[in-house]
């Protein structure tokens, strides 16, 4: 493992010295093994967004494509590994991300080493297979598995031991702040520092910033800088409109940019690289531990990380002072590759030290737990509900009225509906076949205090003048009925002073010579006629909906002939619509 580390350092040292010959920028950052895997995950999610409309990718697909990607880029045999779906698009998206953020990966450094080396440099410090085994994690020793030391536990606070995840995140935030001072186009560095410490710049703020950067064809940091500067200048320059999406995040963006400006001032105003580096690390530590107690895991991790980085900065500065070979950064071109004038002139030596420190961080062994790395919560330091890198890059869905409810709520609602149907049975009338499933039951619509109150038609039919003689003939005229029955029925229908046919239907049957029991056809006809007449009379009297009809006064006895029979009919008072209610409950 020591030989591998020395070979990787030699390779990166030669690259940093001669990279100005093949690259446009001398401040290009190097992505290590973990950074390469994260960029590959974002590239695969972006391709899925283009092809299927969903920005996401399964962990198993990322790990399967990771091995194939390393073998393919190192030009090693990969015949026994299946080709990932849309691999050409994934590879193109991966390369575009590196170029857009002014970064290269370790495989690019390995390939360019053969072109950039000079006679004094070794021909091949390591082979392609050795680099593959390092990136995939097959040659890690037990000593290098945990690249960060464990925070010590004091007897008074043993519960404050730092977890490996917190240590890894804290160290990444320190290096991201330092990397942003060196390479302002490094978008991943801004992702880790934008809301650490908490500045209320969460998922929505990052999405708005990313969209604004895409519209401006610029990096994330330069987009923040131009927007905040325009707001601060006001009328002196271009002022963004009030509807600009970043307007609502101006407070947090200003706090972030002010802190970066303070770091730039330290970088430009302190000539000694060792002193400048120590001040930078102390400023980052103070921002992360502000408001935390001494036993907080983040506090312990920040203390340990700041101490180790200060020691390493001192060692690198000592080595560079004694060495004749520099990093290749020419003082003749300071403005084109600097964030501001302070770093262009005053902090040149400090930038060399920081770049060497970041190159060593890129050579760190990869994380053993890939699932934990790719699902790592980057907001763990600010105490808010953060998200992993993949979720942070995924645009939040706009709230709509048709958006589905959570599964738990849908299941509970369905259970409540089923329970209500079981507990409260419904009562439906004889016309229930005409109801819809969502219609109210009859007992909910017709809530009458007594049986004497009967419903009326909500939309009554238009009035028609129908002959009582014809209506009875329609009901009673059937094959096989006795002619004497028809004559007796017609006589009673045409009698004066009669309001309903059913009052003397039995006497008419006896008078016609029939027996005491009426035929079924006649009873049905008389019952139907009673209901029709009752509804027609209710409509003529202007009855309102759901109002009980008034009782009719008894009919007067005719002038002669049938007075005795009419007096008996007067005693049998018939409420209008009573036949309808009786037929309803009979069913």
C-alpha positions in Angstrom: 0.0 0.0 0.0 2.9 2.4 0.6 4.2 1.8 -2.9 0.7 2.5 -4.3 0.5 5.8 -2.4 3.9 6.9 -3.6 3.1 6.0 -7.2 -0.1 8.0 -7.1 1.6 11.0 -5.6 4.3 10.9 -8.2 1.6 10.7 -10.9 -0.3 13.7 -9.6 2.8 15.8 -9.0 3.9 15.4 -12.6 0.4 16.2 -13.8 0.2 19.4 -11.6 3.5 20.5 -12.9 2.8 20.1 -16.6 -1.0 20.4 -16.8 -0.8 23.9 -18.3 0.4 22.3 -21.5 -2.8 20.4 -22.1 -5.5 22.2 -20.1 -7.0 25.6 -20.4 -6.9 26.2 -16.6 -4.0 25.6 -14.2 -6.5 25.3 -11.3 -8.2 22.2 -12.5 -9.4 20.0 -9.6 -8.9 16.3 -9.3 -11.8 14.0 -8.4 -10.9 11.0 -6.3 -12.6 7.6 -6.2 -15.6 8.7 -4.2 -16.1 11.8 -6.2 -15.9 9.8 -9.5 -18.7 7.5 -8.2 -20.9 10.4 -7.2 -20.5 12.1 -10.6 -21.3 8.7 -12.3 -24.5 8.5 -10.2 -25.5 12.0 -11.3 -24.8 11.2 -14.9 -26.9 8.1 -14.9 -29.8 9.9 -13.2 -29.5 12.6 -15.8 -29.7 10.1 -18.7 -32.7 8.5 -17.1 -34.3 11.9 -16.9 -33.8 12.4 -20.7 -34.9 8.9 -21.7 -37.7 8.2 -19.2 -38.5 11.5 -17.5 -37.5 10.4 -14.0 -34.3 11.8 -12.4 -33.2 8.8 -10.4 -31.2 5.6 -10.6 -31.1 2.4 -8.5 -28.0 1.7 -6.4 -27.5 -1.7 -8.0 -27.4 -0.1 -11.5 -24.8 2.4 -10.3 -22.5 -0.3 -8.8 -22.8 -2.5 -11.9 -22.0 0.4 -14.2 -19.2 1.6 -12.0 -17.1 -1.5 -12.6 -17.8 -1.5 -16.3 -17.0 2.2 -16.5 -13.6 1.8 -14.8 -12.5 -1.1 -17.1 -13.7 0.7 -20.2 -12.0 4.0 -19.4 -8.7 2.2 -18.4 -9.0 0.2 -21.7 -9.0 -3.1 -19.9 -10.9 -6.2 -20.9 -14.6 -6.2 -19.8 -16.1 -8.9 -22.0 -17.5 -10.8 -19.0 -19.5 -7.8 -17.8 -22.8 -6.8 -19.4 -23.0 -3.5 -21.1 -25.0 -1.0 -19.0 -28.1 0.4 -20.7 -27.5 3.8 -22.5 -23.8 3.5 -21.6 -22.7 5.9 -24.4 -25.0 8.6 -23.1 -23.8 8.0 -19.6 -20.2 8.3 -20.6 -20.9 11.5 -22.5 -22.8 13.1 -19.6 -20.0 12.1 -17.2 -17.3 13.8 -19.4 -19.5 16.9 -19.8 -19.9 17.3 -16.1 -16.2 17.1 -15.5 -15.5 19.6 -18.3 -18.2 22.0 -17.0 -16.8 22.0 -13.5 -13.1 22.3 -14.5 -12.2 18.9 -13.0 -10.5 15.7 -14.0 -10.6 12.2 -12.5 -7.7 10.0 -11.5 -8.0 8.0 -14.7 -7.5 11.2 -16.7 -4.4 12.0 -14.7 -3.1 8.5 -15.3 -3.7 8.8 -19.1 -2.1 12.3 -19.3 0.9 11.3 -17.3 2.4 9.4 -20.2 2.2 12.5 -22.4 3.3 15.0 -19.7 6.2 13.1 -18.2 9.8 14.2 -18.9 13.0 12.2 -18.9 13.6 12.5 -15.2 10.2 11.1 -14.3 9.5 7.4 -14.1 8.0 5.8 -17.1 5.1 4.1 -15.5 4.7 4.4 -11.7 1.7 2.0 -11.7 -0.2 -0.1 -14.2 -3.8 0.2 -15.3 -4.8 -2.9 -13.4 -3.3 -1.6 -10.2 -5.2 1.7 -10.6 -8.4 -0.3 -11.2 -7.9 -2.3 -8.1 -7.3 0.9 -6.1 -10.4 2.6 -7.4 -12.7 -0.4 -6.9 -11.3 -1.0 -3.4 -9.7 -4.4 -3.7 -6.2 -3.4 -2.5 -7.2 -1.5 0.6 -5.3 -2.3 3.7 -6.8 -2.4 7.1 -4.8 0.6 8.2 -6.2 2.7 5.3 -9.8 1.6 5.5 -10.6 4.5 7.8 -8.8 7.4 6.3 -9.9 9.7 9.1 -8.9 9.1 12.8 -11.6 8.5 15.3 -12.4 11.4 17.6 -11.3 10.6 21.2 -13.9 10.0 23.8 -13.4 11.6 27.2 -14.5 9.9 30.4 -17.0 12.7 31.0 -18.7 12.4 27.6 -18.4 9.0 26.1 -21.6 9.5 24.1 -19.9 12.1 22.0 -17.8 9.7 19.9 -17.8 10.8 16.2 -19.4 8.5 13.7 -17.4 7.8 10.5 -20.2 9.5 8.5 -19.9 12.7 10.5 -16.2 12.6 10.2 -16.3 12.1 6.5 -18.9 14.9 5.9 -17.0 17.4 8.1 -13.7 16.8 6.3 -15.4 17.1 2.9 -16.9 20.4 3.9 -13.5 21.7 5.0 -11.9 20.6 1.7 -14.8 22.0 -0.3 -14.4 25.5 1.1 -10.7 25.3 0.3 -11.4 23.9 -3.1 -13.8 26.7 -3.9 -11.1 29.2 -3.3 -8.9 27.4 -5.8 -11.5 26.4 -8.5 -14.6 28.6 -8.6 -16.2 26.3 -11.2 -16.3 23.3 -8.9 -20.0 22.8 -8.5 -19.7 19.8 -6.1 -17.6 22.0 -3.8 -20.5 24.6 -3.7 -23.0 21.8 -3.0 -21.2 20.8 0.2 -20.7 24.4 1.4 -23.8 26.3 0.3 -25.9 25.4 3.4 -23.1 24.4 5.8 -23.5 25.9 8.3 -27.2 26.4 8.1 -28.2 29.5 6.0 -31.7 28.4 5.0 -30.5 27.4 1.6 -32.1 24.0 1.2 -33.4 21.9 -1.7 -35.6 24.7 -3.2 -32.8 27.3 -3.0 -30.3 25.0 -4.7 -32.8 24.1 -7.4 -33.4 27.8 -8.2 -29.7 28.4 -8.2 -29.1 25.5 -10.5 -31.7 26.6 -13.0 -30.4 30.2 -12.9 -26.8 28.9 -13.6 -28.1 26.8 -16.5 -29.9 29.8 -18.0 -26.7 31.9 -17.7 -24.4 29.1 -18.9 -22.3 29.7 -15.9 -21.1 27.8 -12.8 -23.1 27.8 -9.6 -20.6 30.0 -7.6 -20.3 32.6 -10.4 -24.1 32.7 -10.6 -24.3 33.5 -6.9 -21.6 36.1 -7.2 -23.1 37.9 -10.1 -26.6 37.9 -8.6 -25.6 39.2 -5.1 -23.3 41.8 -6.6 -26.1 43.1 -8.8 -28.4 43.3 -5.9 -25.8 45.2 -3.8 -25.0 47.7 -6.6 -28.7 48.5 -7.1 -29.2 51.2 -9.7 -25.5 51.4 -10.6 -25.7 48.2 -12.6 -28.1 45.6 -13.8 -30.7 44.9 -11.1 -32.5 41.5 -11.3 -36.2 41.8 -11.6 -38.4 41.3 -8.5 -39.7 38.1 -10.0 -36.3 36.5 -10.1 -36.4 33.1 -8.3 -33.3 33.9 -6.3 -34.8 37.0 -4.8 -36.4 35.1 -2.0 -33.0 33.5 -1.1 -31.0 36.7 -1.1 -30.3 36.7 2.6 -28.8 33.2 2.7 -26.8 33.8 -0.5 -25.4 37.0 0.9 -24.3 35.3 4.0 -22.6 32.6 2.0 -20.8 35.0 -0.3 -19.7 37.2 2.6 -18.0 34.2 4.3 -16.3 33.3 1.0 -15.1 36.9 0.6 -13.6 36.8 4.1 -11.7 33.7 3.2 -10.4 35.3 0.0 -9.3 38.3 2.0 -7.3 36.0 4.2 -5.8 34.3 1.2 -4.7 37.5 -0.4 -3.6 39.6 2.6 -1.5 36.9 4.3 1.8 36.4 2.5 2.9 33.4 4.5 1.2 30.3 3.1 1.4 28.4 6.4 -0.2 31.3 8.3 -2.8 31.9 5.7 -3.7 28.2 5.6 -4.0 28.1 9.3 -6.3 31.1 9.4 -8.5 29.7 6.6 -9.0 26.4 8.5 -9.7 28.2 11.7 -12.4 30.4 10.0 -14.1 27.3 8.6 -14.0 25.6 11.9 -15.4 28.6 13.7 -18.4 28.7 11.3 -19.2 25.0 11.7 -19.0 24.8 15.5 -20.8 28.1 16.2 -23.6 27.5 18.7 -22.5 23.9 19.5 -21.4 22.5 22.8 -18.0 20.9 23.3 -19.5 17.4 23.4 -21.3 17.7 20.1 -20.1 15.1 17.5 -19.8 17.8 14.9 -17.8 19.9 17.3 -15.4 17.0 18.0 -15.1 16.2 14.3 -14.4 19.8 13.3 -11.7 20.1 16.0 -9.9 17.0 14.9 -10.2 17.8 11.2 -8.9 21.4 11.7 -5.9 20.1 13.7 -4.9 17.5 11.1 -5.3 20.0 8.1 -3.2 22.6 9.8 -0.4 20.1 10.4 -0.6 18.9 6.8 -0.5 22.4 5.4 2.7 23.1 7.4 4.3 19.9 6.1 3.4 20.7 2.5 4.7 24.3 2.8 8.0 23.0 4.2 8.4 20.5 1.4 7.6 23.0 -1.4 10.1 25.5 0.1 12.9 22.9 0.1 12.0 21.6 -3.4 13.1 23.3 -6.5 10.2 22.0 -8.6 7.0 24.1 -8.3 3.4 23.3 -9.2 3.6 25.0 -12.6 1.4 28.0 -11.8 3.0 30.8 -13.8 2.8 34.3 -12.2 2.6 35.7 -15.8 -1.1 34.7 -16.0 -2.7 35.3 -12.7 -6.0 37.0 -13.7 -7.4 34.3 -16.0 -7.4 31.6 -13.3 -8.3 33.5 -10.1 -11.4 34.3 -8.3 -10.4 37.9 -7.5 -7.4 40.1 -7.5 -6.4 39.1 -3.9 -5.9 35.5 -4.8 -4.3 36.5 -8.1 -1.4 38.4 -6.6 -1.1 38.0 -2.8 -2.1 34.4 -2.4 -0.1 32.6 -5.1 2.0 30.6 -2.8 -0.9 29.8 -0.6 -2.9 28.5 -3.6 0.0 26.1 -4.4 -0.1 24.7 -0.9 -3.9 24.3 -1.0 -3.8 22.6 -4.4 -1.2 20.1 -3.1 -3.4 19.4 -0.1 -6.5 18.8 -2.2 -4.6 16.5 -4.6 -3.7 14.4 -1.6 -7.3 14.3 -0.5 -8.2 13.0 -4.0 -5.8 10.1 -3.5 -7.6 8.9 -0.4 -8.8 5.2 -0.5 -12.5 4.9 -1.5 -15.2 4.5 1.0 -16.0 0.8 1.8 -19.8 1.3 2.1 -20.9 2.5 -1.3 -24.6 2.6 -0.3 -23.8 4.9 2.7 -21.7 7.1 0.5 -24.3 7.6 -2.2 -27.1 8.1 0.2 -25.2 10.4 2.6 -27.1 13.2 4.1 -25.1 16.4 3.4 -27.3 18.5 5.7 -26.3 16.4 8.8 -24.2 19.3 10.0 -26.8 22.0 10.1 -29.5 20.0 11.8 -32.1 20.4 9.0 -33.9 17.8 7.0 -31.4 17.5 4.2 -31.0 15.0 1.4 -28.3 13.1 -0.4 -26.5 14.4 -3.5 -28.9 12.7 -5.9 -32.0 14.0 -4.2 -30.5 17.5 -4.0 -30.0 17.6 -7.8 -33.5 16.4 -8.4 -35.9 19.2 -8.9 -38.8 19.2 -6.4 -42.2 18.5 -7.8 -44.6 21.4 -8.0 -47.6 20.9 -5.8 -50.8 20.2 -7.7 -54.3 19.5 -6.7 -54.2 16.1 -8.3 -51.1 14.9 -6.6 -51.6 11.6 -4.9 -51.9 11.4 -1.2 -49.5 9.3 0.9 -50.2 5.6 0.8 -51.0 5.6 4.5 -53.7 8.2 4.2 -55.2 6.5 1.2 -55.4 3.2 3.0 -57.0 4.9 6.1 -59.6 6.7 4.0 -60.5 3.5 2.2 -60.9 1.7 5.5 -63.2 4.5 6.9 -65.4 4.2 3.8 -65.7 0.5 4.2 -66.5 0.8 7.9 -69.2 3.4 7.3 -70.9 1.2 4.7 -71.0 -1.7 7.1 -72.1 0.1 10.3 -74.9 2.2 8.6 -77.0 0.1 6.2 -79.0 2.0 3.7 -82.7 1.8 2.8 -83.6 2.0 -0.9 -87.0 2.2 -2.5 -88.5 0.1 -5.2 -86.7 2.3 -7.8 -83.2 1.6 -6.4 -82.1 0.2 -9.7 -82.1 3.7 -11.1 -79.7 5.1 -8.4 -76.1 5.7 -8.9 -73.5 4.4 -6.5 -72.8 7.8 -5.1 -76.4 8.8 -4.7 -77.7 9.3 -1.1 -79.8 6.5 0.3 -83.5 7.1 0.7 -83.4 7.3 4.4 -81.0 10.3 4.1 -83.2 12.1 1.6 -86.6 11.4 3.0 -86.3 12.2 6.7 -90.0 12.6 7.7 -91.0 13.0 11.3 -94.1 10.9 10.8 -95.7 8.6 8.2 -98.3 11.2 7.3 -95.8 13.3 5.6 -95.1 12.0 2.1 -92.6 13.1 -0.5 -93.6 14.9 -3.7 -92.0 14.9 -7.0 -89.0 17.4 -7.2 -89.7 18.0 -10.9 -93.4 17.4 -11.5 -94.5 16.6 -15.0 -96.6 19.1 -16.9 -100.3 19.1 -16.3 -102.4 17.0 -18.7 -106.2 16.7 -18.9 -106.8 13.0 -18.8 -110.2 11.5 -18.9 -110.9 9.4 -15.8 -112.8 7.0 -18.0 -109.9 6.5 -20.3 -107.4 6.0 -17.4 -109.5 3.4 -15.9 -110.0 1.7 -19.2 -106.2 1.5 -19.7 -105.7 -0.1 -16.3 -108.7 -2.4 -16.3 -109.0 -3.4 -20.0 -107.4 -6.8 -20.2 -108.4 -10.0 -22.1 -110.9 -12.2 -20.5 -112.4 -9.6 -18.1 -116.1 -9.8 -17.7 -118.1 -7.2 -19.6 -120.3 -6.6 -16.7 -117.3 -5.6 -14.6 -116.3 -3.0 -17.2 -119.8 -1.6 -17.3 -120.0 -1.4 -13.5 -116.6 0.3 -13.3 -117.5 2.8 -16.0 -120.7 3.6 -14.1 -118.9 4.4 -10.9 -116.2 6.5 -12.7 -118.9 8.7 -14.5 -120.9 9.2 -11.3 -121.1 12.8 -10.1 -119.4 14.1 -7.0 -116.8 11.3 -6.9 -113.1 12.2 -6.4 -111.6 8.8 -6.4 -112.5 5.6 -8.0 -111.6 3.2 -5.2 -114.2 4.4 -2.8 -117.1 2.2 -4.2 -115.2 -0.2 -6.3 -116.3 -3.1 -4.1 -120.0 -2.1 -4.1 -119.9 -1.7 -7.9 -118.6 -5.2 -8.2 -121.4 -6.6 -6.1 -124.0 -4.6 -7.9 -122.7 -6.0 -11.2 -123.4 -9.4 -9.9 -119.9 -10.4 -8.7 -118.9 -12.1 -5.5 -117.4 -10.4 -2.4 -113.8 -10.8 -3.4 -112.5 -8.5 -6.1 -110.3 -9.7 -9.0 -106.6 -9.0 -8.8 -106.7 -6.9 -12.0 -109.4 -4.6 -10.5 -107.5 -4.1 -7.2 -104.3 -3.3 -9.1 -106.2 -0.9 -11.4 -107.9 0.9 -8.6 -104.7 1.2 -6.5 -102.8 2.7 -9.5 -105.6 5.1 -10.3 -105.7 6.3 -6.7 -102.0 7.1 -6.8 -102.3 8.9 -10.2 -105.2 11.0 -9.0 -103.6 11.9 -5.8 -100.4 13.1 -7.4 -102.4 15.1 -10.0 -104.4 16.7 -7.4 -101.3 17.6 -5.3 -99.8 19.2 -8.4 -103.0 21.2 -9.1 -103.1 22.6 -5.6 -99.5 23.8 -5.9 -97.9 21.6 -3.2 -94.3 22.3 -2.5 -91.6 19.7 -2.3 -91.6 17.5 0.8 -94.8 19.1 2.2 -97.7 16.8 3.3 -100.9 17.3 1.3 -104.0 18.7 3.0 -106.9 16.4 3.8 -109.7 16.8 1.4 -113.2 17.4 2.8 -115.6 14.5 2.4 -117.5 14.5 -0.9 -121.1 15.6 -0.7 -123.9 13.2 -1.3 -125.4 13.2 -4.8 -128.9 14.6 -5.5 -130.5 11.2 -5.4 -130.3 7.5 -5.9 -127.0 6.8 -4.2 -127.2 8.9 -1.1 -126.8 6.0 1.3 -123.9 4.6 -0.5 -122.2 8.1 -0.7 -122.6 8.6 3.1 -120.6 5.5 3.7 -118.0 6.7 1.2 -117.7 9.9 3.2 -116.7 7.9 6.3 -113.9 6.3 4.4 -111.5 9.3 4.2 -108.7 8.8 1.8 -105.5 10.8 2.1 -104.0 11.8 -1.2 -101.0 9.6 -2.0 -101.9 7.0 0.7 -101.9 4.3 -2.0 -98.3 5.2 -2.9 -97.1 5.0 0.6 -99.0 1.7 1.2 -97.4 0.2 -2.0 -94.0 1.4 -0.8 -94.1 -0.4 2.6 -95.8 -3.5 1.1 -92.6 -4.0 -0.9 
